[in-house]
Amino acid sequence: MEYSSFLIKYGEIGVKGKNRYLFENALMQQIKYALKRCEGQFKVHKAEGRIYVDALSDFDQDEVTDNLKTVFGISGICPMTFSEDNGFEDLKVFVIDYMKKVYADASEGTTFKVYARRSNKRYPLDSMELNALLGEAILEAMPVLKVDVHNPDITLFVEVRERIYVYSEVIPGPGGMPVGTGGKAMLLLSGGIDSPVAGYMISKRGVKIDAVYFHAPPYTSERAKQKVIDLAKKVSRYSGPIYLHVINFTDIQLAIYEKCPQDELTIIMRRYMMRIAETIAKETGCLGLITGESIGQVASQTLASLAVTNEVCTLPVFRPCIGMDKLEIVEISQKIDTYETSILPYEDCCTIFVAKHPVTKPSLEIIAKHEHNLDEVIDDLLKNALETKETIVVSTDE
């Protein structure tokens, strides 16, 4: 069946009251962004509380559907066709033709129902009459089918508006809220499995994300940096363009390694990462930080360690993976196509200078005391790290 349009269904947006149009407009912008990756031309428009995508040229339906599946805010994607209102007899022929093309291979006993909605009150038949008359016509034309109004195998949707739209498939969308409706936050993006998933999950709630990556040459390679850029690009398929700030963290790590207790290296390093990320976040209008931490996954992610890490931040820190186990995080990473990139064997700065026996119940008072060992050098090191940062705009449009 050749479809000419898509009906876009949304979930939470529908309960937004007087502000709903703002969310609808944001969703339309994200749909347009996703469709830039597709061959063909499209018109995205809103009519009578519905959002439509109309094809203006030839297009690949699978390609369009796959890209619409990356747009947060969409709960359902309905490939559809339409007929002009030329009377019921014409509609009946149109509907029967649709059913025969789409369900030509339907087996004996396949059940269906017609679900008609008449928004155009000038149409002479109401919804119940359309359900009955169209159902009768389909049964006569396709006797292998049976009616089941409670749990049908096929639901044929017929929407009578200025045109009459017909569809029977609702492809699940990703849900969530349109990116840009929930403010902006800064993701601490490493080369691991967890942080890309965290960025995806916060973006799903409508938050625009930027990211910061801590690079430690020569201990981390250019391939490790490229790995993070590739991960950001995969996340940007869902989140939109990401400003990736690359921080040279080598000198700070070496200073911590030389001047602080070995079992506290990871905690102190994390505290300086959070400080730097928050500085950039505030400069770029972000309202929070995002990390991929999960309670107890490693020594730096015990509750005691997280509390000590949080102490340096004034912005809220969002940890969407906090209550998930590794398998759950891996499943999401596979779903969003970041897993295979994340497991490439290029180390990030979190995996070097690791203590053999890291502290799991750090004392804030003791950690703060040992950070004073850095007083003579840390201000200059932080200033240099921020002044020499590299900012890369990462998107799927590249």
Buried (B, 14 or more C-beta within 10 A) or exposed (E): BEBEBBBBBBBBBEEBEEEBEBBBBBBBBBBBBBBEBBEEEBEBEBEEEBBBBEBEEEBEEEBBBBBBBBBBBBBBBBBBBBBEBEEBEEBBBBBBBBBBEBBEEBEEEBBBBBBBBBBBEEBEBEBEBBBEBBBEBBBEBBEEBEBBEEEBBBBBBBBBBEBBBBBBBBBEBBBBBBBBBBEBBBBBBBBBBBBBBBBBBBBBBBBBBBBBBBBBEEBBBEEBBBBBBBBBBBBBBBBBBBBBBBBBBBBBBBBBBEBBBBBBBBBBBBBBBBEBBBBBBEEBEBBBBBBBBBBEBBBBBBEBBBEBBBEBBEBEBBBBBBEBEEEEBBEBBBEBEBBEBBEEEBBBBBBEBBBEEBBBEBEBEEBBEBBEBBEEBBEEBBEEBBEEBEEBEBBBEE
